[in-house]
Amino acid sequence: MNGKRIRISGGRIIDPSQGMDRIGALLIQDGRVLGFDLPTSEGETVLDAAGCIVAPGLIDMHVHLREPGREEDETIETGTAAAVAGGFTSVACCPNTEPPLDSPAAVEFVRQKAARARRCNVYVIACVSRNREGKELAEIGQLAAAGAVAFSDDGAPVENSELMRRAFEYCLMFDRPVLNHCEIPELARRGVMHEGKVSLILGLSGIPAAAESVMVSRDIALAEATGGKLHVMHVSTVGSVEAIRRAKARGVRVTAEVTPHHFTLTDEALRSFDSNFKMNPPLRSEDHVRECIDGLRDGTIDVIATDHAPHSKEKKMQELDRAPFGVVGLETALGLIVTHLIRPGILTWNQAIQKMTINPAKILGIPKGTLAVGADADVTVIDPEVEWTVDPGRFYSKSSNTPFGGWTLRGRARTVLVTGRVVYPFQTEC
């Protein structure tokens, strides 16, 4: 090893993959973790992390980068810039692009664009069905060979139960999970928000909680029958959390995620008629939010993911029933987790970091989420005390459709390294 050595010194090193929580120095050389608390070396670069958390690079397994086809909302370059600014060193991008990511060439396109951007690692989630139409399976084997780490028709559920069953069986052959946007379209109808007291008062069409929980129960049954690996995306209801909890107790291979907006906001926010509070699944009532938080606390929910869904201002400025679903999340997630989960004592730092590093890495089967000696030196240095105000006008994302504009948060990424290279702050490079 003769490359430049980097020492990240004085920080609290938390690595749930190794059960590590200690004050010390992390040494990096040739893009890999060299060790901890080793003697100093002449010419090494020192990054002072005193008072900070030093964690494995954060992983977001549910991101929409929009390219190809919707570059007015986001590009791979702007989306990955937003990711590293938010502390993420790896993201998994969803296939609901135009055209969808349902061919090896499409997977390769995203990987090449990400490599050219040189921000963070980008992993591709490919389509379950051809053109995301839910009629016939995509070429699962070819897509896996091209580098797809998981399969989903996200943005739309896999409605056909027989197609979903076969997806589990085929993906099992390649040890890949199936990620589903769990929703019964007939129940969701053309709803714009959670069906409940607030939707009744506002006179807005609602999406009942059962639209999600019924589909979650179906998918669990199919995963149990086939032995397939199910990951439930953006869980938002009491029924979903309870079904996942029971399935895990039976040994079903099911994992799940929740987003920051689903554990910080309720459907009361829609009283503003602001489309930045419109997402799918919708913001739910307080009882559903409490259950999602309980699921995070007891381990039923494995992952915190953003469901980063950028839309241009022109699209979001439409009337509520016409505006698209979705909010950006990469640049606010860490602050929301620190402010609303860690500081109140709902999750420890170890638990939160586990849900943003090794857990998503294991689900996707990627060699990330750890600071083990020899691992890729993907590192996020977090200032847990810095106070900052969310300013959508300063986002690195191409879009600014956030429900958190003006919020004061605590905790933010200070320095982010990908394979030993400082990628954030952007003006600094080792």
SVG drawing of the C-alpha trace seen along z (x, -y; Angstrom):
<svg xmlns="http://www.w3.org/2000/svg" viewBox="-66 -30 73 52">
<polyline fill="none" stroke="black" stroke-width="0.4" points="0.0,0.0 1.6,-3.3 -1.4,-5.6 -2.1,-8.7 -3.2,-7.8 -6.1,-9.6 -6.7,-9.8 -10.1,-10.7 -9.3,-11.5 -11.0,-12.2 -14.5,-11.1 -17.0,-8.7 -16.8,-5.7 -20.1,-3.9 -20.2,-0.8 -23.2,1.5 -21.9,4.2 -19.0,4.8 -20.7,3.7 -18.3,0.8 -18.9,-2.4 -15.7,-4.0 -13.7,-7.3 -10.7,-6.9 -9.1,-7.4 -10.1,-5.7 -7.2,-5.1 -7.8,-4.9 -5.4,-4.0 -5.8,-3.2 -9.6,-3.7 -10.0,-1.1 -10.3,-1.0 -6.8,-0.3 -7.5,-0.1 -8.1,-2.0 -5.8,-4.0 -2.7,-3.1 0.5,-5.1 0.7,-8.4 2.5,-8.3 4.5,-11.1 2.5,-12.9 -0.9,-11.6 -4.0,-13.8 -5.7,-14.4 -9.5,-15.2 -10.5,-16.4 -13.7,-14.7 -13.7,-15.8 -17.3,-16.0 -18.6,-14.2 -20.0,-10.8 -17.9,-8.7 -20.1,-6.2 -20.1,-3.9 -21.3,-5.7 -25.1,-6.1 -27.2,-4.1 -30.5,-5.1 -32.2,-2.2 -35.2,-4.1 -34.3,-7.0 -35.8,-8.4 -33.1,-9.9 -35.6,-10.5 -33.0,-10.0 -33.6,-9.0 -36.7,-10.8 -37.5,-13.3 -34.4,-15.4 -36.5,-18.5 -37.1,-17.0 -33.7,-15.5 -30.6,-14.1 -28.2,-11.4 -25.6,-14.2 -27.9,-16.5 -29.4,-13.6 -26.1,-12.1 -24.9,-15.6 -27.9,-15.9 -27.2,-12.4 -23.6,-13.2 -24.7,-16.6 -27.2,-14.6 -24.5,-12.2 -25.3,-9.3 -22.5,-7.4 -24.7,-4.8 -28.2,-5.0 -30.4,-2.5 -32.4,-4.1 -35.9,-3.1 -36.9,-2.0 -39.9,-4.3 -38.0,-6.4 -39.0,-7.0 -38.3,-4.5 -38.3,-2.2 -35.2,-0.4 -36.3,3.0 -33.4,3.9 -29.6,4.5 -28.9,1.5 -30.9,-0.8 -29.2,0.6 -25.8,0.0 -26.8,-3.6 -27.5,-4.5 -24.3,-2.9 -22.2,-4.7 -23.8,-8.1 -23.3,-7.6 -19.6,-6.7 -19.2,-9.9 -20.8,-12.0 -18.2,-10.7 -20.4,-11.5 -21.7,-8.4 -22.2,-4.7 -25.4,-4.2 -27.1,-0.7 -29.9,0.0 -33.3,1.5 -34.7,2.9 -38.3,3.5 -40.3,6.6 -42.4,6.4 -41.7,5.3 -42.3,1.6 -43.7,1.6 -47.1,2.7 -47.6,5.7 -48.4,8.0 -45.3,10.2 -42.0,10.6 -39.0,8.6 -35.8,10.5 -34.9,11.1 -31.7,13.1 -30.3,10.7 -31.0,7.7 -29.3,9.4 -26.3,10.1 -26.2,6.5 -26.0,5.4 -29.5,4.9 -29.5,5.5 -33.3,5.7 -36.5,5.7 -39.5,3.4 -42.2,1.6 -42.2,-1.2 -44.5,-4.0 -47.0,-1.3 -47.8,1.9 -47.5,5.4 -51.2,6.0 -51.3,9.5 -50.8,12.0 -49.6,14.7 -47.0,12.4 -45.8,11.5 -45.6,15.1 -43.4,15.9 -41.3,12.8 -40.5,14.1 -39.5,17.5 -37.3,16.1 -35.6,13.5 -34.9,16.3 -32.8,18.0 -30.5,14.9 -30.8,14.1 -32.5,10.8 -35.3,9.2 -38.6,8.0 -39.5,4.5 -43.2,3.6 -45.1,0.4 -48.0,1.9 -51.3,0.5 -54.6,1.9 -55.6,-0.5 -59.3,0.3 -59.2,-0.8 -56.9,-3.8 -59.1,-5.0 -58.1,-8.6 -57.4,-9.6 -55.1,-12.5 -54.6,-12.1 -55.3,-9.7 -58.9,-8.8 -60.1,-10.0 -61.5,-12.8 -59.3,-15.4 -60.1,-14.3 -63.8,-14.4 -63.5,-18.0 -61.5,-19.2 -63.7,-17.4 -60.8,-15.7 -60.9,-12.1 -59.1,-9.7 -56.8,-6.7 -57.8,-4.3 -55.1,-2.5 -56.5,0.8 -55.2,0.0 -51.7,0.6 -52.2,3.2 -54.2,5.6 -51.5,5.6 -48.8,6.0 -50.6,9.1 -50.9,10.6 -47.2,10.1 -46.3,11.6 -48.4,14.7 -46.7,15.0 -43.2,14.6 -44.0,17.2 -45.3,19.6 -42.3,19.3 -39.5,18.6 -38.8,15.3 -37.4,12.1 -39.9,9.3 -39.1,5.8 -42.0,3.5 -41.4,0.0 -42.5,-3.2 -44.7,-1.5 -47.3,-3.9 -50.1,-2.1 -50.8,-0.3 -52.0,2.8 -48.8,3.0 -46.5,2.8 -48.6,5.4 -48.6,7.8 -44.8,7.5 -44.2,8.0 -46.3,11.2 -44.6,12.4 -41.1,11.9 -42.1,13.9 -43.0,16.8 -39.7,16.6 -41.0,15.1 -38.2,13.4 -39.7,9.9 -38.0,6.6 -39.5,3.1 -38.7,-0.6 -40.3,-3.9 -39.5,-7.4 -38.8,-10.5 -42.0,-12.2 -44.1,-9.3 -42.6,-9.5 -42.7,-13.3 -45.9,-14.5 -49.6,-13.7 -52.5,-14.2 -53.3,-17.5 -50.6,-19.1 -52.9,-18.9 -55.1,-21.5 -52.7,-23.9 -53.6,-22.5 -49.9,-22.7 -48.9,-20.0 -45.6,-19.6 -47.5,-17.5 -48.9,-15.2 -47.1,-11.9 -48.0,-8.3 -48.5,-6.6 -50.1,-9.7 -49.4,-11.2 -51.5,-9.3 -53.2,-10.1 -51.4,-10.2 -52.2,-6.5 -50.5,-5.3 -47.5,-7.5 -47.1,-6.2 -47.1,-2.6 -44.5,-3.3 -42.3,-4.8 -42.9,-1.8 -41.9,0.4 -38.7,-1.4 -38.1,-1.1 -38.7,2.6 -36.9,3.6 -40.0,4.5 -38.9,1.7 -35.4,2.5 -34.6,-0.6 -35.1,-4.3 -35.2,-5.4 -36.1,-8.7 -38.3,-7.8 -36.6,-10.9 -39.1,-11.9 -38.2,-15.2 -40.7,-17.2 -40.2,-20.5 -41.9,-23.6 -44.2,-23.8 -45.6,-20.4 -46.0,-20.8 -47.6,-24.3 -50.8,-22.7 -54.0,-22.3 -53.7,-19.6 -55.7,-17.0 -53.6,-17.5 -50.1,-17.8 -48.0,-14.7 -47.3,-12.7 -43.8,-12.9 -41.3,-14.9 -37.5,-15.3 -35.7,-13.8 -32.0,-13.2 -30.8,-16.5 -33.2,-16.6 -33.3,-12.9 -30.3,-12.9 -31.4,-16.1 -35.0,-14.7 -33.7,-11.4 -31.4,-13.2 -34.0,-15.7 -37.1,-13.5 -35.7,-10.0 -32.3,-10.2 -32.5,-13.3 -35.9,-12.4 -34.5,-8.9 -36.7,-6.9 -33.6,-5.4 -30.0,-5.3 -27.3,-6.4 -26.4,-2.7 -29.9,-1.8 -30.4,-4.7 -27.1,-4.1 -27.8,-0.4 -31.1,-1.3 -29.1,-3.5 -26.0,-1.3 -25.7,2.4 -29.4,3.2 -30.0,1.8 -26.7,3.2 -27.7,6.7 -31.1,6.4 -29.6,5.4 -26.7,7.7 -24.1,5.0 -20.6,4.9 -21.3,1.6 -22.4,0.4 -19.3,1.4 -16.0,0.0 -14.4,3.4 -10.7,3.5 -10.3,3.9 -13.8,2.6 -14.3,-0.3 -13.7,-3.5 -17.2,-5.0 -17.5,-7.2 -20.0,-9.8 -18.8,-12.2 -21.8,-13.7 -21.9,-16.8 -24.7,-15.8 -25.1,-19.2 -25.1,-21.7 -28.4,-23.6 -29.5,-24.5 -32.7,-25.7 -34.0,-23.9 -33.8,-26.2 -35.1,-24.6 -33.5,-27.3 -30.1,-26.0 -30.7,-22.3 -28.3,-20.6 -31.2,-18.6 -32.7,-20.0 -36.1,-20.1 -37.2,-21.7 -40.5,-20.0 -40.0,-19.5 -42.6,-19.7 -39.8,-20.8 -38.9,-24.2 -38.2,-26.6 -37.8,-23.8 -35.0,-24.0 -33.1,-20.7 -30.1,-19.4 -27.5,-17.2 -25.9,-17.2 -23.2,-15.6 -19.9,-17.4 -17.6,-15.3 -18.4,-12.5 -15.9,-10.1 -16.5,-7.5 -13.7,-5.0 -11.4,-7.3 -12.1,-10.3 -13.7,-13.4 -16.9,-14.1 -18.5,-16.5 -17.9,-19.4 -17.6,-19.7 -14.7,-22.1 -12.5,-19.7 -10.8,-16.6 -8.1,-14.4"/>
</svg>
